[in-house]
Amino acid sequence: MAAKDTLLAVLVALIWGLNFVVIKLGLDAFPPLLFSCLRFTVAAFPAVIFLKRGQISWKWILVIGFTLGVVKYSFLFIGIKVGTPAGLASLVLQSQVLFTSLLSARILNDAPVLWQKIGISVAFTGLGLIASSMINSANFLGFCLVIMASLAWAFANIFLKLAGKVDMFRLMIWMSIVPPLPLLALSIIFENGQQDAITNINLLGVGTILYTGLIATVIAFGIWGWLLRIYSANIVTPFALLVPVFGLGSSALFLHEKITTINLVASLLILTGLFLIVFGRKFSSRAIQP
């Protein structure tokens, strides 16, 4: 990968890592479901007016839009709102990688190789450490919700594989038209304070909507999709492992979140496990070469 493209991949990971800090700030200004609704509204419009749908089936736009946009982000935003630290959420959410591996084996008959199985075990050990440290705390519910968000993301990944080769950028823009109305309906039913949040919106609130909707979705996925068009997914996707690194670092820097010893050990285990899952097939291929 060219140096400038490597920098772009790192930039996207940085944008997505910082996004967890921005989400935390946005949740101080908006109810979580309403915030998610506003985020996808900004991501979808006016982009869909200028970007054609192309060959992406409406079936997959609706399925992935609901799974990723409504289910995943509802669990994630509510999980952070009820107490999961932003940095920890950026790490735990990446368990979608191991859930995707397990679902691929079950649904797509894509069984993990030995190194990936080791990675899954190591990552689950890290998640278990975090869970054990939080089980008696008020933040345990938030942790469980973020795990549910990562599971929803894994299902969306499976749907994406079933959809075949699609333009990731176009898909993200067009699937963003699906979540706003369901999220708005859920917000009206289950949340309070929407009118006050909109009436008293300030520059910080506007900034969080624009960052999550335009920068973290439209711009970041635009760059990511462009990189995937010119490079193999095996080259591009490992850069996503930097997201929790930037998420943990930026949360400590801007939100003053402390990383306990247990969470530090768990983070290393999870990142090691994810690394083995992502690169496991390469290790196995090298191992059997004469």
Secondary structure as a PSIPRED ss2 file (coil, helix, strand):
# PSIPRED VFORMAT (PSIPRED V4.0)

   1 M C   1.000  0.000  0.000
   2 A C   1.000  0.000  0.000
   3 A H   0.000  1.000  0.000
   4 K H   0.000  1.000  0.000
   5 D H   0.000  1.000  0.000
   6 T H   0.000  1.000  0.000
   7 L H   0.000  1.000  0.000
   8 L H   0.000  1.000  0.000
   9 A H   0.000  1.000  0.000
  10 V H   0.000  1.000  0.000
  11 L H   0.000  1.000  0.000
  12 V H   0.000  1.000  0.000
  13 A H   0.000  1.000  0.000
  14 L H   0.000  1.000  0.000
  15 I H   0.000  1.000  0.000
  16 W H   0.000  1.000  0.000
  17 G H   0.000  1.000  0.000
  18 L H   0.000  1.000  0.000
  19 N H   0.000  1.000  0.000
  20 F H   0.000  1.000  0.000
  21 V H   0.000  1.000  0.000
  22 V H   0.000  1.000  0.000
  23 I H   0.000  1.000  0.000
  24 K H   0.000  1.000  0.000
  25 L H   0.000  1.000  0.000
  26 G H   0.000  1.000  0.000
  27 L C   1.000  0.000  0.000
  28 D C   1.000  0.000  0.000
  29 A C   1.000  0.000  0.000
  30 F C   1.000  0.000  0.000
  31 P C   1.000  0.000  0.000
  32 P H   0.000  1.000  0.000
  33 L H   0.000  1.000  0.000
  34 L H   0.000  1.000  0.000
  35 F H   0.000  1.000  0.000
  36 S H   0.000  1.000  0.000
  37 C H   0.000  1.000  0.000
  38 L H   0.000  1.000  0.000
  39 R H   0.000  1.000  0.000
  40 F H   0.000  1.000  0.000
  41 T H   0.000  1.000  0.000
  42 V H   0.000  1.000  0.000
  43 A H   0.000  1.000  0.000
  44 A H   0.000  1.000  0.000
  45 F C   1.000  0.000  0.000
  46 P C   1.000  0.000  0.000
  47 A H   0.000  1.000  0.000
  48 V H   0.000  1.000  0.000
  49 I H   0.000  1.000  0.000
  50 F H   0.000  1.000  0.000
  51 L C   1.000  0.000  0.000
  52 K C   1.000  0.000  0.000
  53 R C   1.000  0.000  0.000
  54 G C   1.000  0.000  0.000
  55 Q C   1.000  0.000  0.000
  56 I C   1.000  0.000  0.000
  57 S C   1.000  0.000  0.000
  58 W H   0.000  1.000  0.000
  59 K H   0.000  1.000  0.000
  60 W H   0.000  1.000  0.000
  61 I H   0.000  1.000  0.000
  62 L H   0.000  1.000  0.000
  63 V H   0.000  1.000  0.000
  64 I H   0.000  1.000  0.000
  65 G H   0.000  1.000  0.000
  66 F H   0.000  1.000  0.000
  67 T H   0.000  1.000  0.000
  68 L H   0.000  1.000  0.000
  69 G H   0.000  1.000  0.000
  70 V H   0.000  1.000  0.000
  71 V H   0.000  1.000  0.000
  72 K H   0.000  1.000  0.000
  73 Y H   0.000  1.000  0.000
  74 S H   0.000  1.000  0.000
  75 F H   0.000  1.000  0.000
  76 L H   0.000  1.000  0.000
  77 F H   0.000  1.000  0.000
  78 I H   0.000  1.000  0.000
  79 G H   0.000  1.000  0.000
  80 I H   0.000  1.000  0.000
  81 K H   0.000  1.000  0.000
  82 V C   1.000  0.000  0.000
  83 G C   1.000  0.000  0.000
  84 T C   1.000  0.000  0.000
  85 P C   1.000  0.000  0.000
  86 A H   0.000  1.000  0.000
  87 G H   0.000  1.000  0.000
  88 L H   0.000  1.000  0.000
  89 A H   0.000  1.000  0.000
  90 S H   0.000  1.000  0.000
  91 L H   0.000  1.000  0.000
  92 V H   0.000  1.000  0.000
  93 L H   0.000  1.000  0.000
  94 Q H   0.000  1.000  0.000
  95 S H   0.000  1.000  0.000
  96 Q H   0.000  1.000  0.000
  97 V H   0.000  1.000  0.000
  98 L H   0.000  1.000  0.000
  99 F H   0.000  1.000  0.000
 100 T H   0.000  1.000  0.000
 101 S H   0.000  1.000  0.000
 102 L H   0.000  1.000  0.000
 103 L H   0.000  1.000  0.000
 104 S H   0.000  1.000  0.000
 105 A H   0.000  1.000  0.000
 106 R H   0.000  1.000  0.000
 107 I H   0.000  1.000  0.000
 108 L C   1.000  0.000  0.000
 109 N C   1.000  0.000  0.000
 110 D C   1.000  0.000  0.000
 111 A C   1.000  0.000  0.000
 112 P C   1.000  0.000  0.000
 113 V C   1.000  0.000  0.000
 114 L H   0.000  1.000  0.000
 115 W H   0.000  1.000  0.000
 116 Q H   0.000  1.000  0.000
 117 K H   0.000  1.000  0.000
 118 I H   0.000  1.000  0.000
 119 G H   0.000  1.000  0.000
 120 I H   0.000  1.000  0.000
 121 S H   0.000  1.000  0.000
 122 V H   0.000  1.000  0.000
 123 A H   0.000  1.000  0.000
 124 F H   0.000  1.000  0.000
 125 T H   0.000  1.000  0.000
 126 G H   0.000  1.000  0.000
 127 L H   0.000  1.000  0.000
 128 G H   0.000  1.000  0.000
 129 L H   0.000  1.000  0.000
 130 I H   0.000  1.000  0.000
 131 A H   0.000  1.000  0.000
 132 S H   0.000  1.000  0.000
 133 S H   0.000  1.000  0.000
 134 M H   0.000  1.000  0.000
 135 I C   1.000  0.000  0.000
 136 N C   1.000  0.000  0.000
 137 S C   1.000  0.000  0.000
 138 A C   1.000  0.000  0.000
 139 N C   1.000  0.000  0.000
 140 F H   0.000  1.000  0.000
 141 L H   0.000  1.000  0.000
 142 G H   0.000  1.000  0.000
 143 F H   0.000  1.000  0.000
 144 C H   0.000  1.000  0.000
 145 L H   0.000  1.000  0.000
 146 V H   0.000  1.000  0.000
 147 I H   0.000  1.000  0.000
 148 M H   0.000  1.000  0.000
 149 A H   0.000  1.000  0.000
 150 S H   0.000  1.000  0.000
 151 L H   0.000  1.000  0.000
 152 A H   0.000  1.000  0.000
 153 W H   0.000  1.000  0.000
 154 A H   0.000  1.000  0.000
 155 F H   0.000  1.000  0.000
 156 A H   0.000  1.000  0.000
 157 N H   0.000  1.000  0.000
 158 I H   0.000  1.000  0.000
 159 F H   0.000  1.000  0.000
 160 L H   0.000  1.000  0.000
 161 K H   0.000  1.000  0.000
 162 L H   0.000  1.000  0.000
 163 A C   1.000  0.000  0.000
 164 G C   1.000  0.000  0.000
 165 K C   1.000  0.000  0.000
 166 V C   1.000  0.000  0.000
 167 D C   1.000  0.000  0.000
 168 M H   0.000  1.000  0.000
 169 F H   0.000  1.000  0.000
 170 R H   0.000  1.000  0.000
 171 L H   0.000  1.000  0.000
 172 M H   0.000  1.000  0.000
 173 I H   0.000  1.000  0.000
 174 W H   0.000  1.000  0.000
 175 M H   0.000  1.000  0.000
 176 S C   1.000  0.000  0.000
 177 I C   1.000  0.000  0.000
 178 V C   1.000  0.000  0.000
 179 P C   1.000  0.000  0.000
 180 P H   0.000  1.000  0.000
 181 L H   0.000  1.000  0.000
 182 P H   0.000  1.000  0.000
 183 L H   0.000  1.000  0.000
 184 L H   0.000  1.000  0.000
 185 A H   0.000  1.000  0.000
 186 L H   0.000  1.000  0.000
 187 S H   0.000  1.000  0.000
 188 I H   0.000  1.000  0.000
 189 I H   0.000  1.000  0.000
 190 F H   0.000  1.000  0.000
 191 E C   1.000  0.000  0.000
 192 N C   1.000  0.000  0.000
 193 G C   1.000  0.000  0.000
 194 Q H   0.000  1.000  0.000
 195 Q H   0.000  1.000  0.000
 196 D H   0.000  1.000  0.000
 197 A H   0.000  1.000  0.000
 198 I H   0.000  1.000  0.000
 199 T H   0.000  1.000  0.000
 200 N C   1.000  0.000  0.000
 201 I C   1.000  0.000  0.000
 202 N C   1.000  0.000  0.000
 203 L H   0.000  1.000  0.000
 204 L H   0.000  1.000  0.000
 205 G H   0.000  1.000  0.000
 206 V H   0.000  1.000  0.000
 207 G H   0.000  1.000  0.000
 208 T H   0.000  1.000  0.000
 209 I H   0.000  1.000  0.000
 210 L H   0.000  1.000  0.000
 211 Y H   0.000  1.000  0.000
 212 T H   0.000  1.000  0.000
 213 G H   0.000  1.000  0.000
 214 L H   0.000  1.000  0.000
 215 I H   0.000  1.000  0.000
 216 A H   0.000  1.000  0.000
 217 T H   0.000  1.000  0.000
 218 V H   0.000  1.000  0.000
 219 I H   0.000  1.000  0.000
 220 A H   0.000  1.000  0.000
 221 F H   0.000  1.000  0.000
 222 G H   0.000  1.000  0.000
 223 I H   0.000  1.000  0.000
 224 W H   0.000  1.000  0.000
 225 G H   0.000  1.000  0.000
 226 W H   0.000  1.000  0.000
 227 L H   0.000  1.000  0.000
 228 L H   0.000  1.000  0.000
 229 R H   0.000  1.000  0.000
 230 I H   0.000  1.000  0.000
 231 Y C   1.000  0.000  0.000
 232 S C   1.000  0.000  0.000
 233 A H   0.000  1.000  0.000
 234 N H   0.000  1.000  0.000
 235 I H   0.000  1.000  0.000
 236 V H   0.000  1.000  0.000
 237 T H   0.000  1.000  0.000
 238 P H   0.000  1.000  0.000
 239 F H   0.000  1.000  0.000
 240 A H   0.000  1.000  0.000
 241 L H   0.000  1.000  0.000
 242 L H   0.000  1.000  0.000
 243 V H   0.000  1.000  0.000
 244 P H   0.000  1.000  0.000
 245 V H   0.000  1.000  0.000
 246 F H   0.000  1.000  0.000
 247 G H   0.000  1.000  0.000
 248 L H   0.000  1.000  0.000
 249 G H   0.000  1.000  0.000
 250 S H   0.000  1.000  0.000
 251 S H   0.000  1.000  0.000
 252 A H   0.000  1.000  0.000
 253 L H   0.000  1.000  0.000
 254 F H   0.000  1.000  0.000
 255 L C   1.000  0.000  0.000
 256 H C   1.000  0.000  0.000
 257 E C   1.000  0.000  0.000
 258 K C   1.000  0.000  0.000
 259 I C   1.000  0.000  0.000
 260 T C   1.000  0.000  0.000
 261 T H   0.000  1.000  0.000
 262 I H   0.000  1.000  0.000
 263 N H   0.000  1.000  0.000
 264 L H   0.000  1.000  0.000
 265 V H   0.000  1.000  0.000
 266 A H   0.000  1.000  0.000
 267 S H   0.000  1.000  0.000
 268 L H   0.000  1.000  0.000
 269 L H   0.000  1.000  0.000
 270 I H   0.000  1.000  0.000
 271 L H   0.000  1.000  0.000
 272 T H   0.000  1.000  0.000
 273 G H   0.000  1.000  0.000
 274 L H   0.000  1.000  0.000
 275 F H   0.000  1.000  0.000
 276 L H   0.000  1.000  0.000
 277 I H   0.000  1.000  0.000
 278 V H   0.000  1.000  0.000
 279 F H   0.000  1.000  0.000
 280 G H   0.000  1.000  0.000
 281 R H   0.000  1.000  0.000
 282 K H   0.000  1.000  0.000
 283 F H   0.000  1.000  0.000
 284 S H   0.000  1.000  0.000
 285 S H   0.000  1.000  0.000
 286 R H   0.000  1.000  0.000
 287 A H   0.000  1.000  0.000
 288 I C   1.000  0.000  0.000
 289 Q C   1.000  0.000  0.000
 290 P C   1.000  0.000  0.000
